[in-house]
Amino acid sequence: MHRKAPRLSRRTILRGLGASIALPYLEVMGGKTAAAAAGKADPARMAAFYIPGAINHYNWFPKDTGKNYTIAPSHKPLEHHRDAFSVLTSLSHIEGRISGHVHPYNWLTGHNINMTPGAITNTVSMDQVAAKYLGPTYLPSLVLSWRDGVGTSTLSRNELGVDIPATADYRNVFEGLFPPADKNDLKAAKERLALDKSVLDTAVGQVKTLRGNLGRVDQQRLDQYLEAIREVELRINDRDEILDRGRPKFDEAAVRTEPQGKNGFQEHIELMMDLIALAFQTDMTRVVTQVLGGEGGPNYNEYKGWASQAGAPVRGAHDYHHKGSGNRGADNPDTKVIGYRDLMFCASLARLMDKLKSIEAHDGTLLDHTVLLLGGSQISSHSGGSFPMLLAGGNKLGFKHGQHLKWPGGTVPASDLYLTILQQLGCPVKSFKESRGPISDLLV
C-alpha cells in the first residue's frame, strides 16, 4: 500500500551542503494536483535537467550494479529517494558522438550536429515530441536556462531542429505560466489568439492555392508545412479554452520570484524548480527542460567557496571542467570542486522530489506521475563517450527504480532511454533517432 508523504509546511527546512534553505510557502503546497482536486486521473509529466561540462566521475558512478548497489557519493542527497530513482551508466549517442562544448545541442536530439561540414544541423528534441502529445495545456512546454538566450542555453529544438529560446527570468516564467488575472489583460490575450488564428487561416488559404502548381516532392513538403500549421491551430484553440477557465487559485503573493542573493547558483536552480513544481501541480504545462549552467560557466560564488573547501585555486567554471576532469585522481583539488557542484545538483533534485512527493495526485503523488531526468553528455571535458544519467519518478507510469544499470560502452544509445520515456508518457511513437527499442530493465 502506498504511504502518503507528509505535508510540507512553511517551516520546512532542507539542509544540504552546509546551508539551510527555507522552502517558500504556497497554498498549493501539501495540497493536491489540479486533476486530483477535480476528481480526474492525473496526466503524465516530464522534466529534463542538463549538467554542463565534466563531472567528478570518481564520485558519480556507483562501484557495483543491480538493486543492491552502493549509492555513489554524489548521489547521497538522494538516498531517501533510493526506491524512486535509477542510475544509468554508459549511455551515449553512438553515431552522433561529438566533442567540445556543444553537447547541449544534441543531448535530447541524438543527432550528429556536425554531420554537414561547415554547418550545424539538428533535429527535434525528445521533449518537444512529448509536448506534441502531452496536452492540452496553457504552455506546450517550458524551456528554462541559467541565462536568457539561445544556443547552448537551451536544450529544446522544434521539428525543424531550430533552437527554442530559453528564459532565466523568474518573474517572466511565473507570469508566462498562467492566464492573465486582469480582465483587460485577459481580453487582450484572447484578441491576440484571434489574430494569430486569422493569420494562420490566411496562410493556409494561400498555400492550398499554390499546391496545384507544384510537383509531387514539393507537394509533400507543403503537406508537412500544413500539418505543422494545423498543430499550431489546435494549440491556439486549446489555449483559448484554457483562457476561458481563467487563472488557477493559489497564494500568488507567496511565490518567490526574486533571488535573495545568498547563494546565486543553487538558489537560481531551486527557484526554477519551485516554479516547475507549481506548473506541474496547476497543470499549466507538462513538459520542462532546464540547462543547469553553461559549458563555460556560470561563475557564481559557490565556486569560490568550493575551491576554498577543496584547497583549489579560484578559477572559472570552464577551467574546473578541464583541470578537474579526466584521470587526475580523486584527491585532485579541481576534481573535488566539480564533485561539490555535482552534489549540489543532486541535492536540488532531491528537494524537487520532496516537493513533488508531498503533493497528492488522484492516484499516488505528483512524483509518481512525473518523470525526471538529470544528466549530461560528458564525464570529462570534451568527451562524449558515456553520459552520466539519473532517471527518477514515474512509478505510476510503469517505471521501476532503486537500481544501477550499466552497459558496455557504445552499445546502448541514449535514444533508447528517450524512446522508453516517450512511450511510458503515452506518446504514440515507435522509435526516436538512434533507438533500437525501449529499455525493459527500467519497466515494471
TORKOL-332481 format. One record per residue (C-alpha): residue in one letter; x, y, z. Coordinates in nm, 2 decimals. Layout:
+--------+--------+--------+--------+
! residu !     px !     py !     pz !
+--------+--------+--------+--------+
!      a !      X !      Y !      Z !
...
+--------+--------+--------+--------+
REM end
This chain:
+--------+--------+--------+--------+
! residu !     px !     py !     pz !
+--------+--------+--------+--------+
!      m !   0.00 !   0.00 !   0.00 !
!      h !   0.13 !   0.35 !  -0.09 !
!      r !   0.21 !   0.56 !   0.21 !
!      k !   0.13 !   0.93 !   0.17 !
!      a !   0.43 !   1.16 !   0.21 !
!      p !   0.40 !   1.41 !   0.50 !
!      r !   0.28 !   1.76 !   0.40 !
!      l !   0.54 !   2.04 !   0.37 !
!      s !   0.48 !   2.35 !   0.58 !
!      r !   0.62 !   2.70 !   0.57 !
!      r !   0.87 !   2.60 !   0.84 !
!      t !   1.01 !   2.31 !   0.63 !
!      i !   1.38 !   2.33 !   0.62 !
!      l !   1.61 !   2.14 !   0.39 !
!      r !   1.98 !   2.11 !   0.48 !
!      g !   2.23 !   2.05 !   0.22 !
!      l !   2.60 !   2.13 !   0.16 !
!      g !   2.61 !   2.31 !   0.50 !
!      a !   2.34 !   2.56 !   0.40 !
!      s !   1.99 !   2.59 !   0.54 !
!      i !   1.73 !   2.68 !   0.27 !
!      a !   1.37 !   2.76 !   0.37 !
!      l !   1.10 !   2.65 !   0.13 !
!      p !   0.86 !   2.93 !   0.02 !
!      y !   0.51 !   2.89 !   0.14 !
!      l !   0.24 !   2.82 !  -0.12 !
!      e !  -0.13 !   2.75 !  -0.05 !
!      v !  -0.10 !   2.47 !  -0.31 !
!      m !   0.20 !   2.31 !  -0.13 !
!      g !   0.10 !   2.00 !   0.06 !
!      g !  -0.23 !   2.00 !  -0.13 !
!      k !  -0.35 !   1.83 !  -0.45 !
!      t !  -0.28 !   1.84 !  -0.82 !
!      a !  -0.54 !   2.01 !  -1.03 !
!      a !  -0.66 !   1.67 !  -1.16 !
!      a !  -0.69 !   1.53 !  -0.81 !
!      a !  -0.89 !   1.84 !  -0.69 !
!      a !  -1.13 !   1.78 !  -0.98 !
!      g !  -1.15 !   1.41 !  -0.92 !
!      k !  -0.98 !   1.32 !  -1.25 !
!      a !  -0.69 !   1.10 !  -1.35 !
!      d !  -0.36 !   1.27 !  -1.35 !
!      p !  -0.17 !   1.33 !  -1.67 !
!      a !   0.19 !   1.23 !  -1.73 !
!      r !   0.47 !   1.50 !  -1.70 !
!      m !   0.84 !   1.51 !  -1.76 !
!      a !   1.13 !   1.74 !  -1.68 !
!      a !   1.49 !   1.71 !  -1.81 !
!      f !   1.79 !   1.89 !  -1.64 !
!      y !   2.12 !   1.92 !  -1.81 !
!      i !   2.46 !   1.90 !  -1.63 !
!      p !   2.71 !   2.13 !  -1.81 !
!      g !   3.07 !   2.03 !  -1.87 !
!      a !   3.25 !   1.75 !  -1.68 !
!      i !   3.15 !   1.56 !  -1.37 !
!      n !   3.36 !   1.41 !  -1.09 !
!      h !   3.34 !   1.05 !  -1.22 !
!      y !   3.51 !   0.92 !  -0.91 !
!      n !   3.21 !   1.02 !  -0.71 !
!      w !   2.93 !   0.99 !  -0.97 !
!      f !   2.93 !   0.62 !  -1.08 !
!      p !   2.84 !   0.35 !  -0.83 !
!      k !   3.11 !   0.08 !  -0.79 !
!      d !   2.85 !  -0.20 !  -0.82 !
!      t !   2.54 !  -0.26 !  -1.02 !
!      g !   2.19 !  -0.41 !  -0.96 !
!      k !   1.93 !  -0.35 !  -0.69 !
!      n !   2.17 !  -0.37 !  -0.40 !
!      y !   2.43 !  -0.13 !  -0.54 !
!      t !   2.62 !   0.10 !  -0.30 !
!      i !   2.50 !   0.46 !  -0.35 !
!      a !   2.76 !   0.69 !  -0.50 !
!      p !   2.90 !   0.99 !  -0.30 !
!      s !   2.75 !   1.24 !  -0.55 !
!      h !   2.40 !   1.09 !  -0.50 !
!      k !   2.40 !   1.09 !  -0.12 !
!      p !   2.14 !   1.37 !  -0.11 !
!      l !   1.90 !   1.14 !  -0.30 !
!      e !   1.94 !   0.85 !  -0.06 !
!      h !   1.60 !   0.89 !   0.10 !
!      h !   1.45 !   0.86 !  -0.25 !
!      r !   1.66 !   0.54 !  -0.33 !
!      d !   1.35 !   0.35 !  -0.45 !
!      a !   1.24 !   0.64 !  -0.67 !
!      f !   1.55 !   0.68 !  -0.90 !
!      s !   1.79 !   0.48 !  -1.11 !
!      v !   2.15 !   0.53 !  -1.21 !
!      l !   2.22 !   0.47 !  -1.58 !
!      t !   2.58 !   0.43 !  -1.69 !
!      s !   2.75 !   0.42 !  -2.03 !
!      l !   2.46 !   0.55 !  -2.24 !
!      s !   2.58 !   0.77 !  -2.53 !
!      h !   2.49 !   0.90 !  -2.88 !
!      i !   2.67 !   0.62 !  -3.06 !
!      e !   2.65 !   0.76 !  -3.42 !
!      g !   2.63 !   1.13 !  -3.31 !
!      r !   2.92 !   1.14 !  -3.07 !
!      i !   3.08 !   1.49 !  -3.08 !
!      s !   3.34 !   1.67 !  -2.89 !
!      g !   3.38 !   2.02 !  -2.75 !
!      h !   3.12 !   2.23 !  -2.55 !
!      v !   2.83 !   2.19 !  -2.79 !
!      h !   2.69 !   1.88 !  -2.63 !
!      p !   2.37 !   2.06 !  -2.51 !
!      y !   2.28 !   2.09 !  -2.88 !
!      n !   2.23 !   1.72 !  -2.92 !
!      w !   2.18 !   1.58 !  -2.57 !
!      l !   1.80 !   1.54 !  -2.62 !
!      t !   1.81 !   1.51 !  -3.00 !
!      g !   2.06 !   1.23 !  -3.06 !
!      h !   2.17 !   1.40 !  -3.37 !
!      n !   2.52 !   1.44 !  -3.51 !
!      i !   2.51 !   1.82 !  -3.54 !
!      n !   2.85 !   1.82 !  -3.73 !
!      m !   2.71 !   1.58 !  -4.00 !
!      t !   2.73 !   1.85 !  -4.26 !
!      p !   3.08 !   2.01 !  -4.28 !
!      g !   3.08 !   2.38 !  -4.21 !
!      a !   2.73 !   2.38 !  -4.08 !
!      i !   2.54 !   2.29 !  -3.76 !
!      t !   2.23 !   2.09 !  -3.82 !
!      n !   1.99 !   1.94 !  -3.57 !
!      t !   1.66 !   1.76 !  -3.53 !
!      v !   1.37 !   1.76 !  -3.29 !
!      s !   1.44 !   1.71 !  -2.92 !
!      m !   1.26 !   1.44 !  -2.73 !
!      d !   1.09 !   1.69 !  -2.50 !
!      q !   0.92 !   1.85 !  -2.80 !
!      v !   0.80 !   1.51 !  -2.92 !
!      a !   0.65 !   1.47 !  -2.57 !
!      a !   0.50 !   1.83 !  -2.58 !
!      k !   0.32 !   1.73 !  -2.91 !
!      y !   0.12 !   1.47 !  -2.73 !
!      l !   0.10 !   1.57 !  -2.36 !
!      g !  -0.17 !   1.83 !  -2.38 !
!      p !  -0.37 !   2.04 !  -2.39 !
!      t !  -0.20 !   2.28 !  -2.15 !
!      y !  -0.16 !   2.65 !  -2.14 !
!      l !   0.21 !   2.62 !  -2.23 !
!      p !   0.30 !   2.32 !  -2.45 !
!      s !   0.64 !   2.32 !  -2.29 !
!      l !   0.86 !   2.53 !  -2.06 !
!      v !   1.22 !   2.59 !  -2.17 !
!      l !   1.45 !   2.72 !  -1.89 !
!      s !   1.81 !   2.82 !  -1.86 !
!      w !   2.08 !   2.98 !  -1.65 !
!      r !   2.07 !   3.28 !  -1.87 !
!      d !   1.83 !   3.42 !  -2.14 !
!      g !   1.92 !   3.35 !  -2.50 !
!      v !   1.95 !   3.06 !  -2.74 !
!      g !   2.23 !   2.82 !  -2.84 !
!      t !   2.37 !   2.61 !  -2.56 !
!      s !   2.15 !   2.78 !  -2.31 !
!      t !   1.85 !   2.58 !  -2.44 !
!      l !   1.80 !   2.20 !  -2.47 !
!      s !   1.49 !   2.22 !  -2.69 !
!      r !   1.47 !   2.20 !  -3.06 !
!      n !   1.15 !   2.21 !  -3.27 !
!      e !   1.06 !   1.98 !  -3.55 !
!      l !   1.29 !   2.16 !  -3.79 !
!      g !   1.58 !   2.13 !  -3.54 !
!      v !   1.57 !   2.50 !  -3.47 !
!      d !   1.66 !   2.62 !  -3.11 !
!      i !   1.36 !   2.71 !  -2.89 !
!      p !   1.47 !   3.01 !  -2.68 !
!      a !   1.50 !   2.96 !  -2.31 !
!      t !   1.43 !   3.20 !  -2.03 !
!      a !   1.61 !   3.25 !  -1.70 !
!      d !   1.39 !   3.53 !  -1.56 !
!      y !   1.18 !   3.40 !  -1.27 !
!      r !   0.91 !   3.67 !  -1.29 !
!      n !   0.87 !   3.62 !  -1.67 !
!      v !   0.84 !   3.24 !  -1.61 !
!      f !   0.58 !   3.29 !  -1.34 !
!      e !   0.37 !   3.54 !  -1.54 !
!      g !   0.40 !   3.33 !  -1.86 !
!      l !   0.28 !   3.01 !  -1.69 !
!      f !  -0.07 !   3.14 !  -1.62 !
!      p !  -0.36 !   3.31 !  -1.79 !
!      p !  -0.38 !   3.69 !  -1.71 !
!      a !  -0.56 !   3.77 !  -1.39 !
!      d !  -0.67 !   4.12 !  -1.50 !
!      k !  -0.99 !   4.12 !  -1.72 !
!      n !  -0.84 !   4.37 !  -1.96 !
!      d !  -0.52 !   4.17 !  -2.00 !
!      l !  -0.74 !   3.86 !  -2.05 !
!      k !  -0.93 !   4.03 !  -2.32 !
!      a !  -0.61 !   4.14 !  -2.49 !
!      a !  -0.48 !   3.78 !  -2.48 !
!      k !  -0.79 !   3.64 !  -2.64 !
!      e !  -0.77 !   3.91 !  -2.91 !
!      r !  -0.40 !   3.81 !  -2.98 !
!      l !  -0.51 !   3.45 !  -3.02 !
!      a !  -0.79 !   3.55 !  -3.26 !
!      l !  -0.54 !   3.75 !  -3.47 !
!      d !  -0.30 !   3.45 !  -3.47 !
!      k !  -0.58 !   3.23 !  -3.59 !
!      s !  -0.67 !   3.47 !  -3.86 !
!      v !  -0.31 !   3.48 !  -3.99 !
!      l !  -0.30 !   3.10 !  -4.00 !
!      d !  -0.63 !   3.09 !  -4.19 !
!      t !  -0.49 !   3.33 !  -4.45 !
!      a !  -0.16 !   3.14 !  -4.48 !
!      v !  -0.34 !   2.80 !  -4.53 !
!      g !  -0.57 !   2.95 !  -4.80 !
!      q !  -0.27 !   3.09 !  -4.99 !
!      v !  -0.08 !   2.76 !  -4.96 !
!      k !  -0.36 !   2.55 !  -5.08 !
!      t !  -0.40 !   2.77 !  -5.39 !
!      l !  -0.03 !   2.72 !  -5.46 !
!      r !  -0.04 !   2.34 !  -5.42 !
!      g !  -0.18 !   2.26 !  -5.76 !
!      n !   0.11 !   2.42 !  -5.93 !
!      l !   0.38 !   2.21 !  -5.76 !
!      g !   0.54 !   1.88 !  -5.83 !
!      r !   0.50 !   1.57 !  -5.61 !
!      v !   0.80 !   1.63 !  -5.39 !
!      d !   0.72 !   1.99 !  -5.33 !
!      q !   0.35 !   1.89 !  -5.26 !
!      q !   0.48 !   1.65 !  -4.99 !
!      r !   0.69 !   1.93 !  -4.83 !
!      l !   0.39 !   2.16 !  -4.84 !
!      d !   0.17 !   1.90 !  -4.68 !
!      q !   0.42 !   1.87 !  -4.40 !
!      y !   0.40 !   2.25 !  -4.36 !
!      l !   0.02 !   2.24 !  -4.35 !
!      e !   0.03 !   1.97 !  -4.08 !
!      a !   0.26 !   2.19 !  -3.87 !
!      i !   0.02 !   2.48 !  -3.91 !
!      r !  -0.27 !   2.25 !  -3.81 !
!      e !  -0.09 !   2.16 !  -3.49 !
!      v !  -0.03 !   2.53 !  -3.41 !
!      e !  -0.40 !   2.59 !  -3.48 !
!      l !  -0.51 !   2.31 !  -3.24 !
!      r !  -0.28 !   2.46 !  -2.97 !
!      i !  -0.43 !   2.81 !  -3.02 !
!      n !  -0.78 !   2.65 !  -2.97 !
!      d !  -0.66 !   2.47 !  -2.66 !
!      r !  -0.51 !   2.80 !  -2.52 !
!      d !  -0.84 !   2.98 !  -2.59 !
!      e !  -1.04 !   2.73 !  -2.39 !
!      i !  -0.79 !   2.75 !  -2.10 !
!      l !  -0.82 !   3.13 !  -2.10 !
!      d !  -1.19 !   3.08 !  -2.06 !
!      r !  -1.13 !   2.87 !  -1.75 !
!      g !  -0.92 !   3.15 !  -1.60 !
!      r !  -0.62 !   3.16 !  -1.37 !
!      p !  -0.59 !   2.88 !  -1.11 !
!      k !  -0.64 !   2.98 !  -0.75 !
!      f !  -0.33 !   2.98 !  -0.52 !
!      d !  -0.14 !   3.22 !  -0.30 !
!      e !   0.04 !   3.41 !  -0.57 !
!      a !   0.19 !   3.66 !  -0.33 !
!      a !   0.38 !   3.38 !  -0.16 !
!      v !   0.56 !   3.26 !  -0.47 !
!      r !   0.92 !   3.37 !  -0.46 !
!      t !   1.03 !   3.51 !  -0.79 !
!      e !   1.33 !   3.72 !  -0.68 !
!      p !   1.66 !   3.57 !  -0.56 !
!      q !   1.78 !   3.66 !  -0.22 !
!      g !   2.14 !   3.67 !  -0.34 !
!      k !   2.29 !   3.44 !  -0.07 !
!      n !   2.40 !   3.15 !  -0.30 !
!      g !   2.32 !   3.25 !  -0.66 !
!      f !   2.39 !   2.92 !  -0.84 !
!      q !   2.20 !   2.69 !  -0.61 !
!      e !   1.93 !   2.95 !  -0.55 !
!      h !   1.87 !   3.00 !  -0.92 !
!      i !   1.82 !   2.63 !  -0.97 !
!      e !   1.59 !   2.60 !  -0.67 !
!      l !   1.38 !   2.90 !  -0.77 !
!      m !   1.32 !   2.75 !  -1.11 !
!      m !   1.24 !   2.41 !  -0.97 !
!      d !   0.98 !   2.57 !  -0.74 !
!      l !   0.82 !   2.71 !  -1.04 !
!      i !   0.83 !   2.37 !  -1.22 !
!      a !   0.65 !   2.21 !  -0.93 !
!      l !   0.39 !   2.48 !  -0.93 !
!      a !   0.35 !   2.45 !  -1.31 !
!      f !   0.30 !   2.07 !  -1.28 !
!      q !   0.06 !   2.09 !  -0.99 !
!      t !  -0.16 !   2.35 !  -1.16 !
!      d !  -0.13 !   2.17 !  -1.49 !
!      m !  -0.02 !   2.48 !  -1.68 !
!      t !   0.24 !   2.27 !  -1.86 !
!      r !   0.35 !   1.91 !  -1.86 !
!      v !   0.70 !   1.93 !  -2.02 !
!      v !   1.00 !   2.12 !  -1.90 !
!      t !   1.37 !   2.14 !  -1.99 !
!      q !   1.64 !   2.33 !  -1.79 !
!      v !   2.01 !   2.39 !  -1.86 !
!      l !   2.17 !   2.40 !  -1.51 !
!      g !   2.46 !   2.61 !  -1.62 !
!      g !   2.68 !   2.70 !  -1.91 !
!      e !   2.96 !   2.49 !  -2.06 !
!      g !   3.19 !   2.78 !  -1.96 !
!      g !   3.00 !   2.90 !  -1.66 !
!      p !   2.83 !   3.04 !  -1.46 !
!      n !   3.10 !   3.16 !  -1.22 !
!      y !   2.88 !   3.20 !  -0.91 !
!      n !   3.02 !   3.25 !  -0.57 !
!      e !   2.97 !   2.88 !  -0.49 !
!      y !   3.28 !   2.80 !  -0.70 !
!      k !   3.49 !   3.02 !  -0.47 !
!      g !   3.35 !   2.85 !  -0.16 !
!      w !   3.40 !   2.51 !  -0.31 !
!      a !   3.76 !   2.60 !  -0.42 !
!      s !   3.84 !   2.71 !  -0.06 !
!      q !   3.69 !   2.39 !   0.07 !
!      a !   3.89 !   2.17 !  -0.17 !
!      g !   4.21 !   2.37 !  -0.15 !
!      a !   4.19 !   2.46 !  -0.52 !
!      p !   4.29 !   2.78 !  -0.69 !
!      v !   4.00 !   3.01 !  -0.78 !
!      r !   3.93 !   2.95 !  -1.15 !
!      g !   3.64 !   3.00 !  -1.39 !
!      a !   3.39 !   2.71 !  -1.42 !
!      h !   3.52 !   2.62 !  -1.76 !
!      d !   3.87 !   2.57 !  -1.62 !
!      y !   3.74 !   2.34 !  -1.35 !
!      h !   3.57 !   2.13 !  -1.62 !
!      h !   3.91 !   2.09 !  -1.78 !
!      k !   4.16 !   2.07 !  -1.49 !
!      g !   3.93 !   1.86 !  -1.27 !
!      s !   3.82 !   1.60 !  -1.52 !
!      g !   3.98 !   1.30 !  -1.68 !
!      n !   4.20 !   1.07 !  -1.47 !
!      r !   4.37 !   1.32 !  -1.24 !
!      g !   4.28 !   1.13 !  -0.93 !
!      a !   4.00 !   1.16 !  -0.67 !
!      d !   4.21 !   1.38 !  -0.45 !
!      n !   4.28 !   1.64 !  -0.72 !
!      p !   4.15 !   1.97 !  -0.58 !
!      d !   3.99 !   2.08 !  -0.90 !
!      t !   3.82 !   1.74 !  -0.92 !
!      k !   3.68 !   1.80 !  -0.57 !
!      v !   3.53 !   2.13 !  -0.68 !
!      i !   3.34 !   1.96 !  -0.96 !
!      g !   3.23 !   1.70 !  -0.70 !
!      y !   3.08 !   1.97 !  -0.47 !
!      r !   2.89 !   2.11 !  -0.77 !
!      d !   2.76 !   1.76 !  -0.86 !
!      l !   2.65 !   1.71 !  -0.50 !
!      m !   2.46 !   2.04 !  -0.52 !
!      f !   2.28 !   1.93 !  -0.84 !
!      c !   2.17 !   1.61 !  -0.67 !
!      a !   2.06 !   1.80 !  -0.36 !
!      s !   1.85 !   2.03 !  -0.57 !
!      l !   1.69 !   1.73 !  -0.75 !
!      a !   1.62 !   1.57 !  -0.41 !
!      r !   1.45 !   1.89 !  -0.30 !
!      l !   1.23 !   1.89 !  -0.61 !
!      m !   1.14 !   1.52 !  -0.55 !
!      d !   1.05 !   1.60 !  -0.19 !
!      k !   0.81 !   1.87 !  -0.31 !
!      l !   0.65 !   1.66 !  -0.58 !
!      k !   0.61 !   1.37 !  -0.34 !
!      s !   0.43 !   1.60 !  -0.09 !
!      i !   0.16 !   1.68 !  -0.35 !
!      e !  -0.13 !   1.44 !  -0.36 !
!      a !  -0.24 !   1.31 !  -0.70 !
!      h !  -0.56 !   1.13 !  -0.79 !
!      d !  -0.36 !   0.81 !  -0.76 !
!      g !  -0.04 !   0.84 !  -0.55 !
!      t !   0.16 !   1.16 !  -0.56 !
!      l !   0.27 !   1.41 !  -0.82 !
!      l !   0.62 !   1.24 !  -0.82 !
!      d !   0.45 !   0.91 !  -0.93 !
!      h !   0.32 !   1.08 !  -1.24 !
!      t !   0.63 !   1.28 !  -1.33 !
!      v !   0.95 !   1.16 !  -1.50 !
!      l !   1.26 !   1.34 !  -1.40 !
!      l !   1.59 !   1.32 !  -1.59 !
!      l !   1.92 !   1.46 !  -1.46 !
!      g !   2.22 !   1.41 !  -1.67 !
!      g !   2.48 !   1.54 !  -1.92 !
!      s !   2.69 !   1.44 !  -2.22 !
!      q !   3.04 !   1.44 !  -2.07 !
!      i !   3.23 !   1.27 !  -1.80 !
!      s !   3.54 !   1.46 !  -1.88 !
!      s !   3.58 !   1.78 !  -2.08 !
!      h !   3.52 !   1.72 !  -2.45 !
!      s !   3.45 !   1.35 !  -2.40 !
!      g !   3.10 !   1.23 !  -2.50 !
!      g !   3.16 !   0.86 !  -2.46 !
!      s !   2.95 !   0.79 !  -2.16 !
!      f !   2.66 !   1.00 !  -2.04 !
!      p !   2.60 !   1.05 !  -1.66 !
!      m !   2.23 !   0.99 !  -1.62 !
!      l !   1.98 !   0.97 !  -1.33 !
!      l !   1.62 !   0.88 !  -1.40 !
!      a !   1.36 !   0.94 !  -1.13 !
!      g !   0.99 !   0.93 !  -1.06 !
!      g !   0.71 !   0.80 !  -1.28 !
!      n !   0.62 !   0.49 !  -1.06 !
!      k !   0.26 !   0.52 !  -1.18 !
!      l !   0.38 !   0.54 !  -1.54 !
!      g !   0.54 !   0.19 !  -1.53 !
!      f !   0.89 !   0.27 !  -1.42 !
!      k !   1.08 !   0.07 !  -1.16 !
!      h !   1.38 !   0.22 !  -0.97 !
!      g !   1.63 !   0.15 !  -0.70 !
!      q !   1.89 !   0.02 !  -0.93 !
!      h !   2.22 !   0.09 !  -1.11 !
!      l !   2.22 !  -0.02 !  -1.47 !
!      k !   2.54 !  -0.03 !  -1.67 !
!      w !   2.60 !  -0.14 !  -2.02 !
!      p !   2.92 !  -0.19 !  -2.22 !
!      g !   3.03 !   0.14 !  -2.36 !
!      g !   2.89 !   0.23 !  -2.70 !
!      t !   2.63 !  -0.04 !  -2.71 !
!      v !   2.31 !   0.13 !  -2.59 !
!      p !   2.22 !   0.47 !  -2.72 !
!      a !   2.06 !   0.74 !  -2.51 !
!      s !   1.79 !   0.74 !  -2.77 !
!      d !   1.67 !   0.40 !  -2.62 !
!      l !   1.61 !   0.58 !  -2.29 !
!      y !   1.43 !   0.87 !  -2.47 !
!      l !   1.21 !   0.62 !  -2.65 !
!      t !   1.13 !   0.44 !  -2.32 !
!      i !   1.03 !   0.77 !  -2.16 !
!      l !   0.82 !   0.88 !  -2.45 !
!      q !   0.63 !   0.55 !  -2.47 !
!      q !   0.57 !   0.55 !  -2.09 !
!      l !   0.44 !   0.90 !  -2.11 !
!      g !   0.18 !   0.77 !  -2.35 !
!      c !   0.32 !   0.92 !  -2.67 !
!      p !   0.24 !   0.70 !  -2.98 !
!      v !   0.59 !   0.67 !  -3.11 !
!      k !   0.78 !   0.36 !  -3.22 !
!      s !   1.13 !   0.50 !  -3.25 !
!      f !   1.34 !   0.80 !  -3.17 !
!      k !   1.66 !   0.88 !  -3.36 !
!      e !   1.91 !   0.60 !  -3.30 !
!      s !   1.68 !   0.39 !  -3.08 !
!      r !   1.67 !   0.02 !  -3.11 !
!      g !   1.39 !  -0.04 !  -2.86 !
!      p !   1.28 !   0.05 !  -2.51 !
!      i !   1.49 !  -0.04 !  -2.21 !
!      s !   1.29 !  -0.32 !  -2.04 !
!      d !   1.51 !  -0.32 !  -1.73 !
!      l !   1.35 !   0.02 !  -1.64 !
!      l !   0.99 !  -0.11 !  -1.67 !
!      v !   0.77 !  -0.30 !  -1.43 !
+--------+--------+--------+--------+
REM end
